[in-house]
């Protein structure tokens, strides 16, 4: 009895050569829609599914394979009872199911996709065949990934059949494929609810493995990189590496911190990151000016860092970058000349990320694991607009002061708490990160800034619990401070600022980062 295969794929990679070999091995092929057309145009013998079912496609193609002559052929076992029922109803065995599903992930990732278009890209017949074949893997082979074609052909050529262990593995892969597909659809529909279901009862994370990494944060830890199924333009995960060594786990962590920071600014900016903290951030008229200013903030820490730009890296900037050692450079793009200049540094990783919309933080969620569970929170989007700040001291800020304070405030949000940033109007002068007490971070930032702190500006990611930090800042010559406020000792802190003839503003929004 001739074996039969049903083939219906959205991803047609390798399908023509695979189908041709199946015919050579002795399979009869059944197909639908675009797959049938591709095989027929390649002069491969194939039956349209309606020839088998005797029933035409209906409802704009929504119903093609949902028929007992198809699903009976997939689900039937080799039992006497099943064979009798098949003979009585004119059902023939289907031995191989080759299906991958409508591109729902790609559809919803398109900018401006309509709800109607998304719904039309929900596959019904495909998952039904896949699940049926996977359930009956004791007899039927199911393939959902083009990468499995050659493996299956190899065993069919050599042994004439697919071994039970391989069928079971392919069935597990098939159920994983449909489960991921359903999670993707459910997540999309939940986001369309009015109001949206902010924290659904069941957490669904749909991601696909891109690569296994050499190791994790340390050599003894295994690691891999996965891409969120819904990652859009402007996200780091959808970026492209142009050159250099394979990215490490730590590279990805630092790249994420760098890219999120430069996205805060619409003006041409550069950020140099080490261990997720900025060691230099600056704005400039050109990428070169921004880079040199950011580097000057902390030349020692910049060595081996990761740099992000929110503008295309040009020739002049590339010439300066090639003189120093960095792990990764991220930008919306590199000019051909810049890429040629940097290509001599073969280990340097160049990474391109779609620009998206600058001045705005990407939407989404932050996931953190605790032992046995997960914490989920919204991304800390944006900063308090200057128009909503409260001027709490006797001395009030000028427009020039507000520009500098806003610059520092946007940066301190990206520093590990307790976080302090000292800056002027265009670049950081000192960064105090991750100290267990706030005055400790103040001292580090001021020490790094040195004499440049005189007349500069200071930002704090959370309130000052005591006046001691204000007094330290005044001794260094800080002109103005921006902080959230909210301490039970706010009055004492404001009093200290007034006594020391300083400007202080409250944003009323905290930016802890643990």
LINVENGI-V934325 format. One record per residue. N is the residue number from 1. RES is the residue in one small letter. SS is DSSP state (hx for helix, st for strand, lp for the rest). NEAR is the number of other C-alpha atoms within 10 Angstrom. Layout:
n={N | N}
res={RES | RES}
ss={SS | SS}
near={NEAR | NEAR}
This chain:
n={1 | 2 | 3 | 4 | 5 | 6 | 7 | 8 | 9 | 10 | 11 | 12 | 13 | 14 | 15 | 16 | 17 | 18 | 19 | 20 | 21 | 22 | 23 | 24 | 25 | 26 | 27 | 28 | 29 | 30 | 31 | 32 | 33 | 34 | 35 | 36 | 37 | 38 | 39 | 40 | 41 | 42 | 43 | 44 | 45 | 46 | 47 | 48 | 49 | 50 | 51 | 52 | 53 | 54 | 55 | 56 | 57 | 58 | 59 | 60 | 61 | 62 | 63 | 64 | 65 | 66 | 67 | 68 | 69 | 70 | 71 | 72 | 73 | 74 | 75 | 76 | 77 | 78 | 79 | 80 | 81 | 82 | 83 | 84 | 85 | 86 | 87 | 88 | 89 | 90 | 91 | 92 | 93 | 94 | 95 | 96 | 97 | 98 | 99 | 100 | 101 | 102 | 103 | 104 | 105 | 106 | 107 | 108 | 109 | 110 | 111 | 112 | 113 | 114 | 115 | 116 | 117 | 118 | 119 | 120 | 121 | 122 | 123 | 124 | 125 | 126 | 127 | 128 | 129 | 130 | 131 | 132 | 133 | 134 | 135 | 136 | 137 | 138 | 139 | 140 | 141 | 142 | 143 | 144 | 145 | 146 | 147 | 148 | 149 | 150 | 151 | 152 | 153 | 154 | 155 | 156 | 157 | 158 | 159 | 160 | 161 | 162 | 163 | 164 | 165 | 166 | 167 | 168 | 169 | 170 | 171 | 172 | 173 | 174 | 175 | 176 | 177 | 178 | 179 | 180 | 181 | 182 | 183 | 184 | 185 | 186 | 187 | 188 | 189 | 190 | 191 | 192 | 193 | 194 | 195 | 196 | 197 | 198 | 199 | 200 | 201 | 202 | 203 | 204 | 205 | 206 | 207 | 208 | 209 | 210 | 211 | 212 | 213 | 214 | 215 | 216 | 217 | 218 | 219 | 220 | 221 | 222 | 223 | 224 | 225 | 226 | 227 | 228 | 229 | 230 | 231 | 232 | 233 | 234 | 235 | 236 | 237 | 238 | 239 | 240 | 241 | 242 | 243 | 244 | 245 | 246 | 247 | 248 | 249 | 250 | 251 | 252 | 253 | 254 | 255 | 256 | 257 | 258 | 259 | 260 | 261 | 262 | 263 | 264 | 265 | 266 | 267 | 268 | 269 | 270 | 271 | 272 | 273 | 274 | 275 | 276 | 277 | 278 | 279 | 280 | 281 | 282 | 283 | 284 | 285 | 286 | 287 | 288 | 289 | 290 | 291 | 292 | 293 | 294 | 295 | 296 | 297 | 298 | 299 | 300 | 301 | 302 | 303 | 304 | 305 | 306 | 307 | 308 | 309 | 310 | 311 | 312 | 313 | 314 | 315 | 316 | 317 | 318 | 319 | 320 | 321 | 322 | 323 | 324 | 325 | 326 | 327 | 328 | 329 | 330 | 331 | 332 | 333 | 334 | 335 | 336 | 337 | 338 | 339 | 340 | 341 | 342 | 343 | 344 | 345 | 346 | 347 | 348 | 349 | 350 | 351 | 352 | 353 | 354 | 355 | 356 | 357 | 358 | 359 | 360 | 361 | 362 | 363 | 364 | 365 | 366 | 367 | 368 | 369 | 370 | 371 | 372 | 373 | 374 | 375 | 376 | 377 | 378 | 379 | 380 | 381 | 382 | 383 | 384 | 385 | 386 | 387 | 388 | 389 | 390 | 391 | 392 | 393 | 394 | 395 | 396 | 397 | 398 | 399 | 400 | 401 | 402 | 403 | 404 | 405 | 406 | 407 | 408 | 409 | 410 | 411 | 412 | 413 | 414 | 415 | 416 | 417 | 418 | 419 | 420 | 421 | 422 | 423 | 424 | 425 | 426 | 427 | 428 | 429 | 430 | 431 | 432 | 433 | 434 | 435 | 436 | 437 | 438 | 439 | 440 | 441 | 442 | 443 | 444 | 445 | 446 | 447 | 448 | 449 | 450 | 451 | 452 | 453 | 454 | 455 | 456 | 457 | 458 | 459 | 460 | 461 | 462 | 463 | 464 | 465 | 466 | 467 | 468 | 469 | 470 | 471 | 472 | 473 | 474 | 475 | 476 | 477 | 478 | 479 | 480 | 481 | 482 | 483 | 484 | 485 | 486 | 487 | 488 | 489 | 490 | 491 | 492 | 493 | 494 | 495 | 496 | 497 | 498 | 499 | 500 | 501 | 502 | 503 | 504 | 505 | 506 | 507 | 508 | 509 | 510 | 511 | 512 | 513 | 514}
res={x | x | x | x | x | x | x | x | x | x | x | x | x | x | x | x | x | x | x | x | x | x | x | x | x | x | x | x | x | x | x | x | x | x | x | x | x | x | x | x | x | x | x | x | x | x | x | x | x | x | x | x | x | x | x | x | x | x | x | x | x | x | x | x | x | x | x | x | x | x | x | x | x | x | x | x | x | x | x | x | x | x | x | x | x | x | x | x | x | x | x | x | x | x | x | x | x | x | x | x | x | x | x | x | x | x | x | x | x | x | x | x | x | x | x | x | x | x | x | x | x | x | x | x | x | x | x | x | x | x | x | x | x | x | x | x | x | x | x | x | x | x | x | x | x | x | x | x | x | x | x | x | x | x | x | x | x | x | x | x | x | x | x | x | x | x | x | x | x | x | x | x | x | x | x | x | x | x | x | x | x | x | x | x | x | x | x | x | x | x | x | x | x | x | x | x | x | x | x | x | x | x | x | x | x | x | x | x | x | x | x | x | x | x | x | x | x | x | x | x | x | x | x | x | x | x | x | x | x | x | x | x | x | x | x | x | x | x | x | x | x | x | x | x | x | x | x | x | x | x | x | x | x | x | x | x | x | x | x | x | x | x | x | x | x | x | x | x | x | x | x | x | x | x | x | x | x | x | x | x | x | x | x | x | x | x | x | x | x | x | x | x | x | x | x | x | x | x | x | x | x | x | x | x | x | x | x | x | x | x | x | x | x | x | x | x | x | x | x | x | x | x | x | x | x | x | x | x | x | x | x | x | x | x | x | x | x | x | x | x | x | x | x | x | x | x | x | x | x | x | x | x | x | x | x | x | x | x | x | x | x | x | x | x | x | x | x | x | x | x | x | x | x | x | x | x | x | x | x | x | x | x | x | x | x | x | x | x | x | x | x | x | x | x | x | x | x | x | x | x | x | x | x | x | x | x | x | x | x | x | x | x | x | x | x | x | x | x | x | x | x | x | x | x | x | x | x | x | x | x | x | x | x | x | x | x | x | x | x | x | x | x | x | x | x | x | x | x | x | x | x | x | x | x | x | x | x | x | x | x | x | x | x | x | x | x | x | x | x | x | x | x | x | x | x | x | x | x | x | x | x | x | x | x | x | x | x | x | x | x | x | x | x | x | x | x | x | x | x | x | x | x | x | x | x | x | x | x | x | x | x | x | x | x}
ss={lp | lp | lp | st | st | st | st | st | st | lp | lp | lp | lp | lp | hx | hx | hx | hx | hx | hx | hx | hx | hx | hx | hx | lp | lp | st | st | st | st | lp | hx | hx | hx | hx | hx | hx | hx | hx | hx | lp | lp | lp | lp | lp | st | st | hx | hx | hx | hx | hx | lp | lp | lp | lp | st | lp | lp | lp | lp | st | lp | lp | lp | lp | hx | hx | hx | hx | hx | hx | hx | hx | lp | lp | lp | lp | hx | hx | hx | hx | hx | hx | hx | hx | hx | hx | lp | lp | lp | lp | lp | lp | st | st | st | st | st | lp | lp | lp | hx | hx | hx | hx | hx | hx | lp | lp | lp | lp | lp | hx | hx | hx | hx | hx | hx | lp | lp | lp | lp | hx | hx | hx | hx | hx | hx | hx | hx | hx | hx | hx | lp | lp | lp | lp | lp | st | st | st | lp | lp | hx | hx | hx | hx | hx | hx | hx | hx | hx | hx | hx | hx | hx | hx | lp | lp | lp | lp | hx | hx | hx | hx | hx | hx | hx | hx | hx | hx | hx | hx | hx | hx | hx | hx | hx | hx | hx | hx | hx | hx | hx | hx | hx | hx | hx | hx | lp | lp | lp | lp | lp | lp | lp | lp | lp | lp | lp | lp | lp | lp | lp | st | st | st | st | st | st | st | lp | lp | lp | lp | lp | lp | lp | lp | lp | st | st | st | st | st | st | lp | lp | lp | lp | lp | lp | lp | hx | hx | hx | lp | st | st | st | st | lp | lp | lp | lp | lp | hx | hx | hx | hx | hx | hx | hx | hx | hx | hx | hx | hx | hx | hx | lp | lp | lp | lp | lp | lp | st | st | st | st | st | st | lp | lp | st | st | st | st | st | st | st | lp | lp | lp | hx | hx | hx | hx | hx | hx | hx | hx | hx | hx | hx | lp | hx | hx | hx | hx | lp | lp | lp | st | st | st | st | lp | lp | lp | st | lp | hx | hx | hx | hx | hx | hx | hx | lp | lp | lp | lp | lp | lp | st | st | st | st | lp | lp | st | lp | hx | hx | hx | hx | hx | hx | hx | lp | lp | lp | lp | lp | lp | st | st | st | st | lp | lp | lp | lp | lp | lp | lp | lp | lp | lp | lp | lp | st | st | st | st | st | st | lp | lp | st | st | st | st | st | st | lp | lp | lp | lp | lp | lp | lp | hx | hx | hx | lp | st | st | lp | lp | lp | st | lp | lp | lp | hx | hx | hx | hx | hx | hx | hx | hx | hx | hx | hx | hx | hx | hx | lp | lp | lp | lp | lp | lp | lp | st | st | st | st | lp | lp | lp | st | st | st | st | st | st | lp | lp | lp | lp | lp | hx | hx | hx | hx | hx | hx | hx | hx | hx | hx | hx | hx | hx | hx | hx | hx | lp | lp | lp | st | st | st | st | lp | lp | lp | lp | lp | lp | lp | hx | hx | hx | hx | hx | hx | hx | hx | hx | lp | lp | lp | st | st | st | st | lp | lp | lp | lp | lp | lp | hx | hx | hx | hx | hx | hx | hx | hx | hx | hx | lp | lp | lp | st | st | st | st | lp | lp | lp | lp | lp | lp | lp | lp}
near={5 | 10 | 16 | 21 | 23 | 26 | 23 | 24 | 23 | 14 | 16 | 13 | 12 | 12 | 19 | 18 | 14 | 15 | 24 | 17 | 17 | 20 | 17 | 10 | 14 | 12 | 20 | 18 | 24 | 23 | 26 | 22 | 15 | 13 | 20 | 22 | 14 | 16 | 22 | 16 | 11 | 13 | 11 | 17 | 16 | 21 | 17 | 19 | 24 | 16 | 11 | 16 | 17 | 10 | 13 | 14 | 17 | 9 | 8 | 7 | 11 | 14 | 14 | 23 | 26 | 16 | 17 | 14 | 20 | 21 | 18 | 20 | 21 | 32 | 23 | 23 | 17 | 11 | 8 | 9 | 10 | 14 | 16 | 12 | 13 | 17 | 10 | 9 | 12 | 12 | 21 | 20 | 24 | 26 | 22 | 22 | 24 | 23 | 23 | 23 | 21 | 19 | 15 | 22 | 20 | 14 | 19 | 23 | 15 | 13 | 9 | 8 | 11 | 11 | 12 | 8 | 12 | 20 | 15 | 12 | 17 | 20 | 17 | 15 | 17 | 24 | 22 | 15 | 23 | 26 | 20 | 22 | 31 | 27 | 19 | 20 | 25 | 16 | 23 | 26 | 28 | 34 | 23 | 24 | 17 | 18 | 11 | 12 | 17 | 14 | 12 | 21 | 19 | 13 | 14 | 16 | 14 | 9 | 10 | 12 | 13 | 20 | 15 | 14 | 11 | 16 | 22 | 20 | 14 | 22 | 26 | 15 | 17 | 24 | 19 | 13 | 18 | 19 | 15 | 18 | 21 | 18 | 15 | 20 | 19 | 12 | 18 | 18 | 15 | 15 | 13 | 11 | 10 | 7 | 8 | 11 | 13 | 11 | 11 | 11 | 7 | 7 | 11 | 13 | 14 | 19 | 15 | 12 | 10 | 11 | 13 | 14 | 14 | 15 | 15 | 15 | 13 | 11 | 9 | 8 | 9 | 13 | 17 | 14 | 17 | 14 | 15 | 15 | 18 | 19 | 17 | 19 | 18 | 19 | 16 | 20 | 17 | 15 | 18 | 14 | 17 | 14 | 17 | 17 | 13 | 14 | 18 | 17 | 20 | 16 | 20 | 17 | 13 | 22 | 28 | 18 | 23 | 27 | 24 | 20 | 29 | 29 | 23 | 22 | 21 | 14 | 18 | 20 | 29 | 35 | 33 | 34 | 27 | 21 | 15 | 21 | 23 | 33 | 27 | 30 | 34 | 31 | 27 | 18 | 10 | 18 | 24 | 24 | 18 | 24 | 27 | 20 | 23 | 28 | 24 | 17 | 24 | 21 | 13 | 10 | 15 | 23 | 16 | 15 | 22 | 27 | 30 | 29 | 26 | 26 | 20 | 19 | 25 | 19 | 20 | 15 | 18 | 20 | 15 | 13 | 20 | 16 | 10 | 10 | 15 | 19 | 18 | 25 | 22 | 29 | 22 | 18 | 22 | 22 | 13 | 11 | 15 | 20 | 18 | 13 | 17 | 23 | 17 | 10 | 15 | 11 | 16 | 20 | 22 | 23 | 22 | 20 | 20 | 17 | 17 | 15 | 14 | 16 | 14 | 15 | 19 | 19 | 10 | 12 | 11 | 11 | 13 | 10 | 9 | 8 | 5 | 5 | 7 | 10 | 9 | 12 | 12 | 12 | 13 | 18 | 13 | 13 | 18 | 17 | 9 | 14 | 8 | 10 | 17 | 16 | 15 | 18 | 20 | 15 | 15 | 16 | 19 | 9 | 9 | 9 | 18 | 20 | 16 | 22 | 27 | 18 | 24 | 28 | 28 | 21 | 31 | 30 | 24 | 23 | 27 | 21 | 23 | 25 | 31 | 34 | 32 | 31 | 31 | 21 | 18 | 18 | 27 | 31 | 31 | 28 | 31 | 29 | 24 | 17 | 16 | 11 | 13 | 24 | 24 | 17 | 23 | 29 | 19 | 18 | 25 | 27 | 17 | 18 | 22 | 13 | 13 | 18 | 25 | 17 | 14 | 24 | 30 | 31 | 29 | 30 | 28 | 25 | 22 | 23 | 18 | 18 | 18 | 15 | 19 | 24 | 18 | 15 | 27 | 20 | 13 | 19 | 18 | 23 | 20 | 26 | 25 | 27 | 25 | 22 | 26 | 16 | 14 | 12 | 15 | 17 | 14 | 15 | 24 | 21 | 18 | 20 | 24 | 16 | 12 | 15 | 15 | 23 | 23 | 28 | 24 | 20 | 21 | 15 | 16 | 18 | 23 | 17 | 15 | 8}
